Amino acid sequence: MASHEAVDPVCGMKVDPQKTPYRTVYRGRIYYFCSPMCKKEFEKNPDYYLEHGPQGMPGHNHG
């Protein structure tokens, strides 16, 4: 059985909503992030990421 996953709207990485502390609410929906950097980027311009999809982030290494 697959666990519930969310996709970070900034970098496209799969995140576990139950584990990540990085989340924000925009237009009544909760978005989950892999890092504070992605959360900060999303909050700067959420419509951009919702319209264009994940863009990845230079220097953002998930190693």
PDB file of N, CA, C and O in Angstrom:
ATOM      1  N   MET A   1       0.847  -1.183   0.000  1.00  0.00           N
ATOM      2  CA  MET A   1       0.000   0.000   0.000  1.00  0.00           C
ATOM      3  C   MET A   1       0.889   1.242   0.000  1.00  0.00           C
ATOM      4  O   MET A   1       1.809   1.368   0.808  1.00  0.00           O
ATOM      5  N   ALA A   2       0.596   2.147  -0.917  1.00  0.00           N
ATOM      6  CA  ALA A   2       1.379   3.384  -0.980  1.00  0.00           C
ATOM      7  C   ALA A   2       0.926   4.342   0.109  1.00  0.00           C
ATOM      8  O   ALA A   2      -0.265   4.482   0.386  1.00  0.00           O
ATOM      9  N   SER A   3       1.896   4.991   0.712  1.00  0.00           N
ATOM     10  CA  SER A   3       1.546   5.981   1.719  1.00  0.00           C
ATOM     11  C   SER A   3       1.167   7.281   1.025  1.00  0.00           C
ATOM     12  O   SER A   3       1.500   7.498  -0.140  1.00  0.00           O
ATOM     13  N   HIS A   4       0.497   8.101   1.723  1.00  0.00           N
ATOM     14  CA  HIS A   4       0.082   9.385   1.177  1.00  0.00           C
ATOM     15  C   HIS A   4       1.319  10.254   0.970  1.00  0.00           C
ATOM     16  O   HIS A   4       2.109  10.462   1.891  1.00  0.00           O
ATOM     17  N   GLU A   5       1.470  10.750  -0.239  1.00  0.00           N
ATOM     18  CA  GLU A   5       2.607  11.607  -0.545  1.00  0.00           C
ATOM     19  C   GLU A   5       2.115  12.904  -1.144  1.00  0.00           C
ATOM     20  O   GLU A   5       1.015  12.982  -1.691  1.00  0.00           O
ATOM     21  N   ALA A   6       2.936  13.903  -1.032  1.00  0.00           N
ATOM     22  CA  ALA A   6       2.671  15.183  -1.667  1.00  0.00           C
ATOM     23  C   ALA A   6       3.913  15.521  -2.485  1.00  0.00           C
ATOM     24  O   ALA A   6       4.996  14.989  -2.244  1.00  0.00           O
ATOM     25  N   VAL A   7       3.741  16.404  -3.444  1.00  0.00           N
ATOM     26  CA  VAL A   7       4.869  16.841  -4.255  1.00  0.00           C
ATOM     27  C   VAL A   7       5.166  18.292  -3.930  1.00  0.00           C
ATOM     28  O   VAL A   7       4.286  19.152  -3.968  1.00  0.00           O
ATOM     29  N   ASP A   8       6.422  18.543  -3.611  1.00  0.00           N
ATOM     30  CA  ASP A   8       6.857  19.916  -3.363  1.00  0.00           C
ATOM     31  C   ASP A   8       6.632  20.709  -4.651  1.00  0.00           C
ATOM     32  O   ASP A   8       7.211  20.376  -5.685  1.00  0.00           O
ATOM     33  N   PRO A   9       5.798  21.757  -4.603  1.00  0.00           N
ATOM     34  CA  PRO A   9       5.486  22.489  -5.834  1.00  0.00           C
ATOM     35  C   PRO A   9       6.641  23.305  -6.392  1.00  0.00           C
ATOM     36  O   PRO A   9       6.558  23.807  -7.513  1.00  0.00           O
ATOM     37  N   VAL A  10       7.711  23.444  -5.628  1.00  0.00           N
ATOM     38  CA  VAL A  10       8.866  24.234  -6.086  1.00  0.00           C
ATOM     39  C   VAL A  10       9.904  23.357  -6.779  1.00  0.00           C
ATOM     40  O   VAL A  10      10.313  23.653  -7.902  1.00  0.00           O
ATOM     41  N   CYS A  11      10.335  22.278  -6.121  1.00  0.00           N
ATOM     42  CA  CYS A  11      11.408  21.460  -6.692  1.00  0.00           C
ATOM     43  C   CYS A  11      10.916  20.141  -7.283  1.00  0.00           C
ATOM     44  O   CYS A  11      11.637  19.504  -8.051  1.00  0.00           O
ATOM     45  N   GLY A  12       9.699  19.725  -6.938  1.00  0.00           N
ATOM     46  CA  GLY A  12       9.136  18.505  -7.487  1.00  0.00           C
ATOM     47  C   GLY A  12       9.438  17.255  -6.687  1.00  0.00           C
ATOM     48  O   GLY A  12       9.035  16.159  -7.076  1.00  0.00           O
ATOM     49  N   MET A  13      10.139  17.403  -5.575  1.00  0.00           N
ATOM     50  CA  MET A  13      10.484  16.250  -4.743  1.00  0.00           C
ATOM     51  C   MET A  13       9.238  15.743  -4.012  1.00  0.00           C
ATOM     52  O   MET A  13       8.399  16.539  -3.589  1.00  0.00           O
ATOM     53  N   LYS A  14       9.120  14.427  -3.864  1.00  0.00           N
ATOM     54  CA  LYS A  14       8.022  13.863  -3.091  1.00  0.00           C
ATOM     55  C   LYS A  14       8.309  14.072  -1.610  1.00  0.00           C
ATOM     56  O   LYS A  14       9.432  13.880  -1.146  1.00  0.00           O
ATOM     57  N   VAL A  15       7.279  14.468  -0.884  1.00  0.00           N
ATOM     58  CA  VAL A  15       7.432  14.682   0.550  1.00  0.00           C
ATOM     59  C   VAL A  15       6.294  13.978   1.281  1.00  0.00           C
ATOM     60  O   VAL A  15       5.198  13.805   0.747  1.00  0.00           O
ATOM     61  N   ASP A  16       6.577  13.586   2.490  1.00  0.00           N
ATOM     62  CA  ASP A  16       5.579  12.941   3.336  1.00  0.00           C
ATOM     63  C   ASP A  16       4.910  14.023   4.177  1.00  0.00           C
ATOM     64  O   ASP A  16       5.551  14.609   5.049  1.00  0.00           O
ATOM     65  N   PRO A  17       3.636  14.297   3.929  1.00  0.00           N
ATOM     66  CA  PRO A  17       2.947  15.349   4.676  1.00  0.00           C
ATOM     67  C   PRO A  17       2.953  15.127   6.189  1.00  0.00           C
ATOM     68  O   PRO A  17       2.853  16.078   6.964  1.00  0.00           O
ATOM     69  N   GLN A  18       3.071  13.864   6.600  1.00  0.00           N
ATOM     70  CA  GLN A  18       3.076  13.563   8.031  1.00  0.00           C
ATOM     71  C   GLN A  18       4.414  13.889   8.681  1.00  0.00           C
ATOM     72  O   GLN A  18       4.487  14.060   9.898  1.00  0.00           O
ATOM     73  N   LYS A  19       5.468  13.975   7.882  1.00  0.00           N
ATOM     74  CA  LYS A  19       6.806  14.175   8.446  1.00  0.00           C
ATOM     75  C   LYS A  19       7.386  15.562   8.226  1.00  0.00           C
ATOM     76  O   LYS A  19       8.141  16.053   9.065  1.00  0.00           O
ATOM     77  N   THR A  20       7.044  16.207   7.104  1.00  0.00           N
ATOM     78  CA  THR A  20       7.671  17.496   6.842  1.00  0.00           C
ATOM     79  C   THR A  20       7.085  18.599   7.731  1.00  0.00           C
ATOM     80  O   THR A  20       5.867  18.702   7.881  1.00  0.00           O
ATOM     81  N   PRO A  21       7.944  19.404   8.307  1.00  0.00           N
ATOM     82  CA  PRO A  21       7.459  20.529   9.112  1.00  0.00           C
ATOM     83  C   PRO A  21       7.180  21.759   8.258  1.00  0.00           C
ATOM     84  O   PRO A  21       6.697  22.775   8.758  1.00  0.00           O
ATOM     85  N   TYR A  22       7.490  21.660   6.954  1.00  0.00           N
ATOM     86  CA  TYR A  22       7.378  22.821   6.074  1.00  0.00           C
ATOM     87  C   TYR A  22       6.090  22.747   5.285  1.00  0.00           C
ATOM     88  O   TYR A  22       5.944  21.902   4.402  1.00  0.00           O
ATOM     89  N   ARG A  23       5.177  23.609   5.592  1.00  0.00           N
ATOM     90  CA  ARG A  23       3.889  23.650   4.902  1.00  0.00           C
ATOM     91  C   ARG A  23       3.349  25.064   4.940  1.00  0.00           C
ATOM     92  O   ARG A  23       3.728  25.881   5.780  1.00  0.00           O
ATOM     93  N   THR A  24       2.460  25.324   4.011  1.00  0.00           N
ATOM     94  CA  THR A  24       1.787  26.618   4.000  1.00  0.00           C
ATOM     95  C   THR A  24       0.402  26.427   3.393  1.00  0.00           C
ATOM     96  O   THR A  24       0.157  25.464   2.666  1.00  0.00           O
ATOM     97  N   VAL A  25      -0.480  27.336   3.693  1.00  0.00           N
ATOM     98  CA  VAL A  25      -1.836  27.290   3.138  1.00  0.00           C
ATOM     99  C   VAL A  25      -1.967  28.442   2.154  1.00  0.00           C
ATOM    100  O   VAL A  25      -1.672  29.595   2.468  1.00  0.00           O
ATOM    101  N   TYR A  26      -2.418  28.095   0.956  1.00  0.00           N
ATOM    102  CA  TYR A  26      -2.635  29.105  -0.072  1.00  0.00           C
ATOM    103  C   TYR A  26      -3.946  28.810  -0.759  1.00  0.00           C
ATOM    104  O   TYR A  26      -4.161  27.708  -1.264  1.00  0.00           O
ATOM    105  N   ARG A  27      -4.822  29.795  -0.775  1.00  0.00           N
ATOM    106  CA  ARG A  27      -6.149  29.658  -1.376  1.00  0.00           C
ATOM    107  C   ARG A  27      -6.890  28.435  -0.843  1.00  0.00           C
ATOM    108  O   ARG A  27      -7.550  27.721  -1.598  1.00  0.00           O
ATOM    109  N   GLY A  28      -6.776  28.204   0.440  1.00  0.00           N
ATOM    110  CA  GLY A  28      -7.526  27.134   1.085  1.00  0.00           C
ATOM    111  C   GLY A  28      -6.946  25.745   0.929  1.00  0.00           C
ATOM    112  O   GLY A  28      -7.550  24.768   1.374  1.00  0.00           O
ATOM    113  N   ARG A  29      -5.782  25.641   0.303  1.00  0.00           N
ATOM    114  CA  ARG A  29      -5.151  24.332   0.119  1.00  0.00           C
ATOM    115  C   ARG A  29      -3.802  24.316   0.843  1.00  0.00           C
ATOM    116  O   ARG A  29      -3.100  25.326   0.892  1.00  0.00           O
ATOM    117  N   ILE A  30      -3.452  23.152   1.406  1.00  0.00           N
ATOM    118  CA  ILE A  30      -2.180  23.012   2.100  1.00  0.00           C
ATOM    119  C   ILE A  30      -1.136  22.502   1.115  1.00  0.00           C
ATOM    120  O   ILE A  30      -1.377  21.533   0.395  1.00  0.00           O
ATOM    121  N   TYR A  31       0.020  23.153   1.085  1.00  0.00           N
ATOM    122  CA  TYR A  31       1.153  22.731   0.258  1.00  0.00           C
ATOM    123  C   TYR A  31       2.287  22.327   1.184  1.00  0.00           C
ATOM    124  O   TYR A  31       2.529  22.954   2.215  1.00  0.00           O
ATOM    125  N   TYR A  32       2.980  21.261   0.789  1.00  0.00           N
ATOM    126  CA  TYR A  32       4.052  20.699   1.598  1.00  0.00           C
ATOM    127  C   TYR A  32       5.377  20.862   0.870  1.00  0.00           C
ATOM    128  O   TYR A  32       5.442  20.807  -0.358  1.00  0.00           O
ATOM    129  N   PHE A  33       6.437  21.065   1.657  1.00  0.00           N
ATOM    130  CA  PHE A  33       7.753  21.337   1.084  1.00  0.00           C
ATOM    131  C   PHE A  33       8.805  20.456   1.747  1.00  0.00           C
ATOM    132  O   PHE A  33       8.648  19.974   2.869  1.00  0.00           O
ATOM    133  N   CYS A  34       9.888  20.272   0.989  1.00  0.00           N
ATOM    134  CA  CYS A  34      10.987  19.449   1.499  1.00  0.00           C
ATOM    135  C   CYS A  34      11.938  20.262   2.369  1.00  0.00           C
ATOM    136  O   CYS A  34      12.696  19.697   3.158  1.00  0.00           O
ATOM    137  N   SER A  35      11.904  21.569   2.233  1.00  0.00           N
ATOM    138  CA  SER A  35      12.877  22.399   2.946  1.00  0.00           C
ATOM    139  C   SER A  35      12.319  23.797   3.169  1.00  0.00           C
ATOM    140  O   SER A  35      11.348  24.196   2.526  1.00  0.00           O
ATOM    141  N   PRO A  36      12.937  24.538   4.084  1.00  0.00           N
ATOM    142  CA  PRO A  36      12.489  25.926   4.282  1.00  0.00           C
ATOM    143  C   PRO A  36      12.775  26.786   3.054  1.00  0.00           C
ATOM    144  O   PRO A  36      12.094  27.784   2.821  1.00  0.00           O
ATOM    145  N   MET A  37      13.793  26.396   2.260  1.00  0.00           N
ATOM    146  CA  MET A  37      14.104  27.158   1.033  1.00  0.00           C
ATOM    147  C   MET A  37      12.949  27.064   0.043  1.00  0.00           C
ATOM    148  O   MET A  37      12.543  28.074  -0.531  1.00  0.00           O
ATOM    149  N   CYS A  38      12.420  25.868  -0.162  1.00  0.00           N
ATOM    150  CA  CYS A  38      11.305  25.699  -1.097  1.00  0.00           C
ATOM    151  C   CYS A  38      10.060  26.419  -0.586  1.00  0.00           C
ATOM    152  O   CYS A  38       9.336  27.041  -1.364  1.00  0.00           O
ATOM    153  N   LYS A  39       9.813  26.334   0.702  1.00  0.00           N
ATOM    154  CA  LYS A  39       8.643  27.019   1.270  1.00  0.00           C
ATOM    155  C   LYS A  39       8.762  28.522   1.049  1.00  0.00           C
ATOM    156  O   LYS A  39       7.792  29.177   0.668  1.00  0.00           O
ATOM    157  N   LYS A  40       9.941  29.062   1.287  1.00  0.00           N
ATOM    158  CA  LYS A  40      10.169  30.496   1.114  1.00  0.00           C
ATOM    159  C   LYS A  40       9.993  30.900  -0.351  1.00  0.00           C
ATOM    160  O   LYS A  40       9.380  31.927  -0.642  1.00  0.00           O
ATOM    161  N   GLU A  41      10.524  30.098  -1.268  1.00  0.00           N
ATOM    162  CA  GLU A  41      10.379  30.397  -2.695  1.00  0.00           C
ATOM    163  C   GLU A  41       8.914  30.371  -3.122  1.00  0.00           C
ATOM    164  O   GLU A  41       8.467  31.239  -3.870  1.00  0.00           O
ATOM    165  N   PHE A  42       8.176  29.385  -2.650  1.00  0.00           N
ATOM    166  CA  PHE A  42       6.759  29.292  -2.993  1.00  0.00           C
ATOM    167  C   PHE A  42       5.996  30.503  -2.495  1.00  0.00           C
ATOM    168  O   PHE A  42       5.168  31.065  -3.212  1.00  0.00           O
ATOM    169  N   GLU A  43       6.275  30.903  -1.270  1.00  0.00           N
ATOM    170  CA  GLU A  43       5.541  32.021  -0.669  1.00  0.00           C
ATOM    171  C   GLU A  43       5.857  33.359  -1.347  1.00  0.00           C
ATOM    172  O   GLU A  43       5.075  34.303  -1.236  1.00  0.00           O
ATOM    173  N   LYS A  44       6.986  33.449  -2.042  1.00  0.00           N
ATOM    174  CA  LYS A  44       7.310  34.674  -2.785  1.00  0.00           C
ATOM    175  C   LYS A  44       6.367  34.856  -3.970  1.00  0.00           C
ATOM    176  O   LYS A  44       5.963  35.975  -4.285  1.00  0.00           O
ATOM    177  N   ASN A  45       6.013  33.727  -4.638  1.00  0.00           N
ATOM    178  CA  ASN A  45       5.200  33.815  -5.848  1.00  0.00           C
ATOM    179  C   ASN A  45       4.464  32.487  -6.079  1.00  0.00           C
ATOM    180  O   ASN A  45       4.794  31.750  -7.008  1.00  0.00           O
ATOM    181  N   PRO A  46       3.480  32.188  -5.247  1.00  0.00           N
ATOM    182  CA  PRO A  46       2.807  30.884  -5.354  1.00  0.00           C
ATOM    183  C   PRO A  46       2.128  30.662  -6.697  1.00  0.00           C
ATOM    184  O   PRO A  46       2.122  29.540  -7.203  1.00  0.00           O
ATOM    185  N   ASP A  47       1.567  31.691  -7.275  1.00  0.00           N
ATOM    186  CA  ASP A  47       0.874  31.511  -8.563  1.00  0.00           C
ATOM    187  C   ASP A  47       1.821  31.039  -9.656  1.00  0.00           C
ATOM    188  O   ASP A  47       1.420  30.278 -10.536  1.00  0.00           O
ATOM    189  N   TYR A  48       3.063  31.479  -9.611  1.00  0.00           N
ATOM    190  CA  TYR A  48       4.037  31.052 -10.612  1.00  0.00           C
ATOM    191  C   TYR A  48       4.224  29.528 -10.563  1.00  0.00           C
ATOM    192  O   TYR A  48       4.179  28.857 -11.594  1.00  0.00           O
ATOM    193  N   TYR A  49       4.430  29.000  -9.368  1.00  0.00           N
ATOM    194  CA  TYR A  49       4.676  27.556  -9.235  1.00  0.00           C
ATOM    195  C   TYR A  49       3.420  26.742  -9.507  1.00  0.00           C
ATOM    196  O   TYR A  49       3.501  25.628 -10.024  1.00  0.00           O
ATOM    197  N   LEU A  50       2.272  27.284  -9.168  1.00  0.00           N
ATOM    198  CA  LEU A  50       1.030  26.555  -9.442  1.00  0.00           C
ATOM    199  C   LEU A  50       0.720  26.553 -10.933  1.00  0.00           C
ATOM    200  O   LEU A  50       0.111  25.610 -11.439  1.00  0.00           O
ATOM    201  N   GLU A  51       1.125  27.579 -11.626  1.00  0.00           N
ATOM    202  CA  GLU A  51       0.878  27.650 -13.066  1.00  0.00           C
ATOM    203  C   GLU A  51       1.914  26.871 -13.863  1.00  0.00           C
ATOM    204  O   GLU A  51       1.567  26.175 -14.818  1.00  0.00           O
ATOM    205  N   HIS A  52       3.181  26.980 -13.482  1.00  0.00           N
ATOM    206  CA  HIS A  52       4.274  26.391 -14.264  1.00  0.00           C
ATOM    207  C   HIS A  52       4.756  25.043 -13.746  1.00  0.00           C
ATOM    208  O   HIS A  52       5.468  24.335 -14.458  1.00  0.00           O
ATOM    209  N   GLY A  53       4.393  24.678 -12.546  1.00  0.00           N
ATOM    210  CA  GLY A  53       4.850  23.424 -11.981  1.00  0.00           C
ATOM    211  C   GLY A  53       6.240  23.559 -11.374  1.00  0.00           C
ATOM    212  O   GLY A  53       6.847  24.629 -11.421  1.00  0.00           O
ATOM    213  N   PRO A  54       6.740  22.463 -10.802  1.00  0.00           N
ATOM    214  CA  PRO A  54       8.056  22.488 -10.170  1.00  0.00           C
ATOM    215  C   PRO A  54       9.148  22.905 -11.146  1.00  0.00           C
ATOM    216  O   PRO A  54       9.171  22.476 -12.300  1.00  0.00           O
ATOM    217  N   GLN A  55      10.038  23.737 -10.668  1.00  0.00           N
ATOM    218  CA  GLN A  55      11.119  24.273 -11.496  1.00  0.00           C
ATOM    219  C   GLN A  55      12.497  23.797 -11.046  1.00  0.00           C
ATOM    220  O   GLN A  55      13.494  24.032 -11.729  1.00  0.00           O
ATOM    221  N   GLY A  56      12.549  23.136  -9.908  1.00  0.00           N
ATOM    222  CA  GLY A  56      13.852  22.791  -9.359  1.00  0.00           C
ATOM    223  C   GLY A  56      14.498  24.053  -8.816  1.00  0.00           C
ATOM    224  O   GLY A  56      14.019  25.161  -9.057  1.00  0.00           O
ATOM    225  N   MET A  57      15.564  23.883  -8.096  1.00  0.00           N
ATOM    226  CA  MET A  57      16.231  25.045  -7.538  1.00  0.00           C
ATOM    227  C   MET A  57      17.735  24.881  -7.662  1.00  0.00           C
ATOM    228  O   MET A  57      18.284  23.880  -7.201  1.00  0.00           O
ATOM    229  N   PRO A  58      18.409  25.838  -8.274  1.00  0.00           N
ATOM    230  CA  PRO A  58      19.870  25.784  -8.338  1.00  0.00           C
ATOM    231  C   PRO A  58      20.444  25.753  -6.926  1.00  0.00           C
ATOM    232  O   PRO A  58      20.019  26.507  -6.051  1.00  0.00           O
ATOM    233  N   GLY A  59      21.405  24.877  -6.723  1.00  0.00           N
ATOM    234  CA  GLY A  59      22.038  24.796  -5.408  1.00  0.00           C
ATOM    235  C   GLY A  59      21.195  24.060  -4.386  1.00  0.00           C
ATOM    236  O   GLY A  59      21.540  24.023  -3.205  1.00  0.00           O
ATOM    237  N   HIS A  60      20.091  23.473  -4.828  1.00  0.00           N
ATOM    238  CA  HIS A  60      19.188  22.763  -3.925  1.00  0.00           C
ATOM    239  C   HIS A  60      19.457  21.276  -4.090  1.00  0.00           C
ATOM    240  O   HIS A  60      18.938  20.650  -5.014  1.00  0.00           O
ATOM    241  N   ASN A  61      20.238  20.725  -3.233  1.00  0.00           N
ATOM    242  CA  ASN A  61      20.692  19.346  -3.353  1.00  0.00           C
ATOM    243  C   ASN A  61      19.988  18.449  -2.349  1.00  0.00           C
ATOM    244  O   ASN A  61      20.055  18.675  -1.140  1.00  0.00           O
ATOM    245  N   HIS A  62      19.325  17.446  -2.856  1.00  0.00           N
ATOM    246  CA  HIS A  62      18.645  16.508  -1.965  1.00  0.00           C
ATOM    247  C   HIS A  62      19.514  15.300  -1.637  1.00  0.00           C
ATOM    248  O   HIS A  62      19.093  14.396  -0.915  1.00  0.00           O
ATOM    249  N   GLY A  63      20.761  15.297  -2.189  1.00  0.00           N
ATOM    250  CA  GLY A  63      21.740  14.274  -1.926  1.00  0.00           C
ATOM    251  C   GLY A  63      21.200  12.972  -1.650  1.00  0.00           C
ATOM    252  O   GLY A  63      21.954  12.028  -1.413  1.00  0.00           O
TER     253      GLY A  63
END
